[in-house]
Amino acid sequence: MENNSLYNDTYTTQTTVDDATVAAITGLFFFIYILIAIASYVVTAIFLGKIFKKAGLASWPAWVPIYNFWKALEIGGQQGFWSILSVVPYVNIVSAVFMYISMYHIGLKLGKSGAFVVLGIFLPIVWVIWLAVDKSVWNDSLGKRSLATGPVPNPTPNA
């Protein structure tokens, strides 16, 4: 029999990484993930608040988790309770469909074509920013009627 120890020694290597290095790398990835999540939430809340103002609502609900989706569903003509059901497994798929329908109607009310919802489905943060910063004016007669109520509070009292 032939000895293959040269073959085994040449092509096998063993690397070890200590636990502290693995923990540091994992912690770094987790920290970066949290920073990105917070940044995207803040950006979405800022621009969703601007869309709420265009729709004639106060902008503060954009900062409240779940309630911001409730109001977004309502201005798009859908029932707001779907936002609560979005945290239920499997039901959240149906909730997402209703959110996409709402995004479609919000786009229509801001003068966008029906195909604009594709941007909202695949790049929702771009969709929100685009609708918030463009010069479009809210027209509630387009799309499905808004279920949201309440005017924007007037900061200057009538004298």
C-alpha positions, 0 to 999 in steps of 0.5 A, a space after each residue: 500500500 502506498 502512503 498518502 500522508 504527503 497528499 493529506 498534509 499538503 491539501 488540508 489546512 485547519 484554521 481556527 477563529 476564536 470566539 471573541 472574533 466571531 462575537 465581535 463580527 456578529 455584533 458589528 453586523 447586528 449594530 449596522 443592521 439596527 442603524 439601517 433599520 432606525 434610519 429607514 424608519 426615520 426617513 419613512 416617518 418624515 416623508 409619510 408625514 408629508 404625504 399625510 399633510 397633503 391628504 389633509 391629516 396631521 403629520 404626527 401619526 407617521 411617527 407611531 408604529 402600526 398607527 402610521 400604517 393604519 392611517 396610510 391604509 385609510 387615506 388609500 380607502 382601505 380599512 385600517 385594522 389591517 395594520 394590526 393584523 399585519 403582525 399575525 403570521 400568514 394574515 400579514 400576507 393579506 394585510 400586505 395586499 391591502 397595503 398595496 391596494 392602498 398605495 395604488 389609490 394614494 398614488 392615483 390621488 397624487 396624480 400618478 399612474 396606476 403603474 406607479 404602485 410597482 415602485 411602492 411594492 419593490 422600493 417603498 422608501 423611494 415611493 414614499 420619498 417621491 410622493 412626498 417631495 414632488 409638487 403633486 396635489 392631493 385630489 380625494 376624488 381620484 381613486 377610492 374615497 379616503 376613510 381617514 378623518 380629521 383636518 390638519 390642525 390650524 396653527 394660527 388662531 382666527 382673529 
